[in-house]
Amino acid sequence: MDSASAVLEFKVNYEQTKNLAAGEAVHSDAFHAGGHTWRINCYRRGIEEANDDGSHLSIFVELLMSKSRSVNAIFEAFLMDKGGEPSLGIARRIGVHVFQMENGKLGWPQFVRQTDLVKIYVEEGHITFVCAIMVLHGNSIPTPRSDIGKHLGNLLDSTDGSDVSFVIDGETFHAHRAVLAARSPVFNVELLGSMAEATMSSITLHDIAPATFRLMLRFMYTDVFPGDDELGDSPSEIVQHLLAAAGLYALDRLKLMCAQKLWDNVSVDTVADALACADMYNCQELKNRCLGFVVDEKNFKKVVLTEGFKNLWLKFPSTVAEVRELAG
């Protein structure tokens, strides 16, 4: 099977578009992929069909011109953060989809929250998307996206076939040994090895909060990072706890996703807390980025005056020593 793809960087002027009504779009220039013409449509205040009072930005790819009755293509998009880095926490991908001229749009009605735009993604007055379209040629039969996460999530919700439970602060969570053992080497040893837990039907945990365990358990079954609505009113605090749990149970992918989420929200006021978290839970990837942010000339004098940096100096003096060495 051959393929043809195109990658487009699409900048949207934040100030000029922030007052658009729901359903009003800003369009990219037309571009070509696989012999067809496409464009990206950004609905700065969302689309009316989303019915969320304009609280999300929507983004779609549109098939503008094609000589074929239908086109099989894959679409993915992500945002660049203020530092010019891809924001993995907001990367989206749709598997093989059949585009037709009469119904040639595909995308996400709720791509990103409006409240996150200025805080994380607006740089020099613009929001930058990177979008990719891959056209598939030949007589292949399109297959749907993997739904194993959905099915395992339903299994978790129904508790059908569960053979182990965890009790945390009086709250009980039912699960399946095989799933947990497959996802975590720590659970593999505890639940299928020679440890006492391998023969216990109910295990009491003391080193994790119920809310954190619930999110971790959901991720282990679905491989999906918690949505903003699941992180509650103190998302950074919850994500820090989740990062700690991911390290405790050797869930490396979840740990890095937590690190990315914390990095997405880093500012002069929050970087010291993120750096302390990275140091405490041995997340070198997050630590390196935070150190780079702190010693940046435009940030350093502001960061050292924050309450968070004072706490960092008291609790992690060796990290502050690293900052001073890097700052010269």
N, C-alpha and C positions, 0 to 999 in steps of 0.2 A: 504494500500500500504506500503510495507516495503522499506527500503533504506539502502545503505551502502556508507559511505563517507570516504575520506582521506584528511588530511591537510598536506601540504608539505612546509617547509621553504627551499627556493632555493637561495643560495648565488652565485652571479656572480662576478668574479674578474674583476674590472673595467680596470685596467692597461693592463691586458693580452688580453682583448677583445675589447678595444676601436678602434683598427685599423682593425677589421674584415670588410670584404666587405659586402655590402647589400646581403642578402640571406644566409649568413653563420651563423649557429646557434651554441649556446652552449646548451647542453642538461643536464637535471637533471638525477639523477639515476632513473631507472624504479621503479614504486611503484604500489601497488594493491588497487583497490577499486571496490566493488561489484562483485568480481570474475573476473575482467578484469585487464589487465596490461596497465599502462599509463606512460607518461613522459611529462615534461614541456620543451618546446623549446624556448629559448630566442635568438632573432635576434638582436644583439647589435647595428647594423647599419640599422635595419629595413629589410623588405623584398622588393624585386624588384617590386612586384605588387603594393606596396603602392605609388610608384612614387612620393616620396617627398624628393629625394636627400639625403636620409639617415638622415634626421633631427629628426626622431623618433625611439625609441626602440620598437620592436614588441615582443609580447609574445603569445604563443599558447599552448594548451594542445593537446596531440596526443594519440590516441588509438593505442597501439602497438600490443596487442594480445587479442583475444576474441573468445570464442566458439559460440557466438551468431551472427546472421546475422546483427543485429543492437542493439545499446545500447542507452537507454535514460538517459541523464545525465545533470546536472547543473554544470556550471563552474564559479568560481569567483576568483579574484586575487586583491591584493593590495601591495603597497610598504611600507617598514619601513623607517621612516625618520632618520636623523642623531642622534636624541635623543632616537632611539629605540622604537618610538611610531608608531602605524599604521597611515598612511597618508590617511585620509578619502577622501581627495580631489582627490585621484587617485585610489580609489576603483572602481572596475568594476565587473559586474555580467551579465552572459548570462543565461536566463531561459532554460527550458527543450529543449534540442537539440538531434536529432537522429544522433548518430555516427555510421558510417559503416567503415569496414576495408579499403575499397578502397578510402574513403574520410573521414578520421578519425581525421582531425585537426580542431580546433576551437580556436579563440582568437581575438586579437586586433592588426591590422597592425600599428596603431599609439597610442601605450599605453602611452608613456610619451616622452616629448621633450628631445633631447640630452642636450640642454642648461640647463635643470633643474637637470640633474643627479648629477653633482659635487656640485652644489649649495645646493641641498636639500637632496639627497638620498645616496651619497657615504660616507660610514663610514668605516674607517680602510681599505680602498682600495676595498671595496665590495659594491655591490647593493644587497639588500635582498628583495626577493619576498615572499609573503605568498599566496599559491594557494590552493584552495579547489575544490574537485570534488565530487559530490553526484550522485550516480547511483540509478535510480528508477526502481523497478521491478514490474511486474504485467502486466495486459492488459490495462493499462491506455492509454488514447489518449493524446499525447503531445499537449499542447496549446501554442500558440505564446506569446511572451512578451507583456505586456500591451502597447497599443499604444494610450492611452487616451491623453497623453502629446503631441504626434504628432498631433492628431486631433484638440486639443484645440489651439496648436500653429498655425495650418492652419487657424483656426477661427480668431485668432488675426490678422494674416497677411491679410486676406480677408476683415475684418471688417463687414462680413455678420451679420446682426442682432444687430449691436452695438447700444447702447442706451444712451451712455454717452461719452463725450470727455473731455480731459484735455489739457489745453493750458499752456505751459511753455516756457517762453522767445520767444514767437511767433511761437513755434512749437506745432502742434496739434497731440494728441494721441487718437485714438478711442478705446473704450473698451466696456465691457458688465457688467452691474451692478451686475448681479447674480454671475458671476465668481469672481469678486473682493470681493463682500460681503462674499462669501463662503470661500475665502482664508484669508481674513484679518478682524479681529474684528473691527478695526478702520474704514475700508471702510464699514463694515456692518452697523455701527452706522450712518456714514455720508450719505450713499447712500440709505439705506432702512429705516432709522429711522425718527425722527422728525426734524432733522436739515435742514437748508435751501437748502443744496446740494441735498437733496432727490428729490427736484422738479426741479433741474437745469439740462439742457441737456449739458451744457458746463461749466466746472469748471476751474478756473485759479489757478495754484499752484505757490507759491513763495519760498518754502523751500526746493526745490530739483532741481538739474540740469537735463536738457533733457536727457543727456547720461545715467545718473544714473536711471532715471525713466524708460527709455527704457529697461534697463537690468532687473530692478525689475519687470516690467510688463511681460516681457518674462518669468521670473522665475515663476510668479504667474500662468501663463497659462500652463507651461510645467513641472514645478518642477525640472528643470535642471539648474545647476549652469553654468554661462557663461564660454565659452571656452577661452583659452589664446588669440585667435585671436580677441575675442570680448572685451577683457580688454585693448587693445591698447598698447601704448608705455610706459604708467605709470600704470602698473597693480596694484601695492600696493596702489596708491592714489585712483584709481577707486574702489578697494575693500573696502577701508576705507569709501568712500562715500556710497557705497552700504550697508555696515554694519550699518551706521547711518540711512539710509532709512529703512532698515529692522527693526530696533528698533522703528522708528517713526510709522510704520504701523503694528507693532506687528507680524512680520513674523519670528517667532523664529527659524525655520529650516534654513532659509536663513541667519539669523544672525550668527548661529553657523558654517555654511559652510564658511562664510566670515572670521570668527575667525580662522578656520582651515587653510584657504588659507594664511592668514597673518602669522600664526604660522609656516607654512611650509617654509616661506621665512625669518624667523627670523635669524639674525646674530648679531655679536657684534655691527655692524654699524646701524642696523635697529631696534633693540629691543626697544630702547627708544621711537621711533615713534609708534611702535605697542602698547607699554604700555600706551602712551598718548591717543591713539585711544580707547583702552579698557576702560580707565578711563573716557574719555569724553562721550562715548556712553554706559557706564554701561554694559560692557561685562565682567563679573567676570571670566568666564572660560578662556578667553584669558589673562586677567590680572594676574591670578594666575600662568599661565605658564610662562609669561614674567618675573614676579617677581622671580620665581625659576631660570630662565636663568640668570638674572642679578646677583643674589647673589651667584651663583655658583663660587667657588674659582678661576677656570680657566678663568672666564669671567669678574669678577667684576672690576678689576683694568683697564681693557681695556675699558669697557663700560663707566665708569665714566669720561673718557677723551674725549668721543665723543661729537660732536656738538649737537647731538640729546639729550643727557643726560643733557647738559647745558640748552637747551630749556625746557626740562621736569622740571628741577629745578625751572625755572622762571614761568612756567604756572601751574604746579601741585606740589607745595611744599609738600602737604600732602602725595603724592605718593612717593616722594623722602624720606620723613620721614619713610614710610613703608619699603623702601629699606634698609635704614640705620638700622632700628630695626631688620630686618630679617638677615642682614649681620653681626650683632653683633658688 
